[in-house]
Amino acid sequence: MEASERVTVRWWRWRRNALKRRIDVVEAWVVLVGWVLALLGGVCAGLLAAGAVEQAVERQRAESRRVSAVAVEDAPGPSPARAASDHRVWGKVRWTAPDGSTHTEQARVPPRTPAGRTIPLWVNRSGDITTPPLSAGEAWLHTTVGGGLAGVLGGGMVLGAAWLTRLSLDRRRMAQWDAEWERIDTRRGWKTG
């Protein structure tokens, strides 16, 4: 087949044709509207999700504070399985929260940290230990991936709905063809098949 023949076959529902039925036109519109809505909906969903992730990152940055904590006691060494690595261990530390209250709690510290050493620590507004806020690169990655996944999911859901609608239209078309063949066969007094 040549390329022009394929294009003619693909776009036959949009051309004048004596064999074209109303259901064929409906299917053509379902496909067109489905693709347009999938593209627009995917872009909108992606932008909304990216904005939500970006707001969450900014909220995390606004609520986190870096404080200096002091080791209250000597921290243990690394476990034998991780002796060669620099994984952190649990150690008791004390810090002053942004509201001025003093807290003493277990936190992740470098192995063998001596008592009295200052350790940077991230806390939330109430002074509880929290994870450090995302870096600019991590925030960009989360925003991009979150927006992309939401866009693909939003567009995919619209295309899935359009596909299910097309299946329903195909069933209806087949039922119409069966009814018309039955009527033609009966009029002539014989049955095919």
N, C-alpha and C positions, 0 to 999 in steps of 0.2 A: 504494500500500500504506500502511496505517496503521502507526503506531509499534508498536502492540500485536501486529500480525501479524508484524512483523520480529522482535520479541523471541521470539515463539512459534516462528518458524522457526529462529532462532539457537540456542535452547535445546532443540531437539527431541530431541537425543541423551540428555538427562537425564530425559525424560518417558517414561511407559509408552507403548509403541507396538508394534503387532503386526508392523510392518515393520522395526523396529529389529533389527539384528544385533549379534552379539558384537563384531565389528570396529568398529562405530560407537561402542560403549561404550569400547573400547580407545582409539579416536581422541579421544574426549572427555576421557579421563583424561590422555592424552599432552599435549593442549593445555593443560589445567589445570595439570598438574605442570610443563610447560615454562614457562608464564608465572610461576608461583610461584618456580621455581628461577632463572629469568632475573632476576627482581626481587631475590631474596635474594642470589644469586650476584653480580649486578652491584654491589649495595651492599657486600658483603663485599670483592670485588675492588677497588672504589674506595677503601674505607677502608684496606685493606692497602697499596695503591700509594701513597696519600697519606701513610701512616705511613712508608713506605720513603723517599719523597722528603724528608720532613721530617727523618728521621734523617741522610740524606746531606747536607742543608744544615747541620745541626748539626755533623756531623763536619767539614765544610769550614770552618766557623767556628772550631772548636776547633783545627784544624791550621794555620790561617793566622795570621800575625802581621804587624802593620804596623811597619815599621822606617823609619828616616830614612836615605836614601842620599845620597851627595855626588857631584855630577858631577865626573868626573876631567878631562874635556876639554870644550871648547865644543861644543854640539850644533849640527848643521847647521840651516839654515832649512828651511821647508816646500818640497816639490817645487812647480814652477811650476803644475802642475795644481791644487794645493790651497793656493795662496798665501793666499787669503782665509779659509781655514778654520783651526780650531785643532787639527787632527789632530796626533797625536804623531809624533815621529821617533825613530830609534834613536840612542842616545847611551851612552857608556861611563860607568858609575857604580860606586861602591864602597860597601859596607855591611857591618855586623857582624851576623852571624846570631844567633839566640837562643842557640845553643850557644857563642858567643864567637868563632867563626872569622870571618875577614875574607874577603869575596868581592868580586871585580871582574868585571863582566860587562856586556854590552850590555842595555839596557832601554829601554822606550818612555818618552820624556821630552817636555816641551813644546818646540816649535821654538825655536832660538836660546837655549837654556839655557846660561848662562856656567859655566865651570869653577868649582867651589867652592860652587855653590848646592845647598841641601838639597832633596831630592825625596822625597815619601812613596812607599813601595814595599811591596808585600805579598809575603811569603815563607812557605814551608812550614816544617815542623819541622827539616828538614835545611838550611835556609837558601837553597834555590833559589827563584827568582822564580816566583810563581804569580798567578793572577787574584784580584782582590778577592772576598771572600765576598759572597753575594747579600744584597741589602737585605731588609728585612722585607716590602716590597711584592712584590719579585721572588720571594722564597721562598713567599709566599702564592699568587702566580700559578702557580708551578711545581707546588706541592702541589695546587692546585685543578684545574689542567688535567690533571696526571698521574693524579689520582684519578678525574676525570670520564672520561677516555679509557679507563682500565682498567675502570671500571664499565660503560661502553657496550660495550667489547669483550667483557668477560665475559658480560654479559647477551645480547649479540648471538650469541655462540657457542652458548649454550644454546638460544636461539630458532632458530638455524640447524639445530641437531641435531633439535629438535622438528619443524621444517618438513620435514627429510629423512625423519624417521620417518613423518610424515603422508603424504608422497609414496609411501613404501613401502606404507603401509596402503591408500592409494587404488588402487595397482596390484593389490594383493591383492583388494580389493573388486570391482574391474572383472573380474578373472579369475573370481571366484566368480559374479558376475552372468552372465558369458559361459557358464560351465558350467551354471548353472541354466536359462538360456534354451535352451541346446543340449538339455538333458534334457527340457524341456517340449515343444520342437518335435519331438523324436524320438518322444516318447510318442504324439503325435497323428498321426504319420506324415507330417508336412510341415515344411518349413523356412521361416523368415521371411527376407526379404532375399535 
